[in-house]
Amino acid sequence: QVKVIESGGGLVQAGESLRLSCAASSSILDANVVGWHRQAPGKQRELVAYITGAGFTNYADAVKGRFTISRDTVEHTVNLQMNSLKPEDTGVYYCLLSPDHWGQGTQVTVSS
């Protein structure tokens, strides 16, 4: 069974940055689609960004220009660099390794 682990969440002020990292217990992380999702309190989980095995990336409109998803094939991780954070970015961030391997999530809190 593949285990997915997120790290890097925390509490920051608006305008600051955080870097989330997603690691898996299998090297399939390097070749598969990996997405970052988030769930704010009282809201549905939503896709933030994803990266394909070939390196194609896509972002939600709310984070374009502020977030960058990337793959580190040496460390076997997929990272989400989040800059210019806003209070509305607050939520639990989950990593999804296709097709259906979810991590437990990491909390991101942005204070105003």
HELIX and SHEET records of a PDB file:
HELIX    1   1 SER A   27  ASP A   30  5                                   4    
HELIX    2   2 ASP A   61  VAL A   63  5                                   3    
HELIX    3   3 PRO A   87  ASP A   89  5                                   3    
SHEET    1   A 4 VAL A   4  SER A   7  0                                        
SHEET    2   A 4 LEU A  18  ALA A  24 -1                                        
SHEET    3   A 4 THR A  77  MET A  82 -1                                        
SHEET    4   A 4 PHE A  67  ASP A  72 -1                                        
SHEET    1   B 6 GLY A  10  GLN A  13  0                                        
SHEET    2   B 6 THR A 106  SER A 111  1                                        
SHEET    3   B 6 GLY A  91  LEU A  97 -1                                        
SHEET    4   B 6 VAL A  34  GLN A  39 -1                                        
SHEET    5   B 6 GLU A  46  ILE A  51 -1                                        
SHEET    6   B 6 THR A  57  TYR A  59 -1                                        
SHEET    1   C 4 GLY A  10  GLN A  13  0                                        
SHEET    2   C 4 THR A 106  SER A 111  1                                        
SHEET    3   C 4 GLY A  91  LEU A  97 -1                                        
SHEET    4   C 4 HIS A 101  TRP A 102 -1                                        
END                                                                             
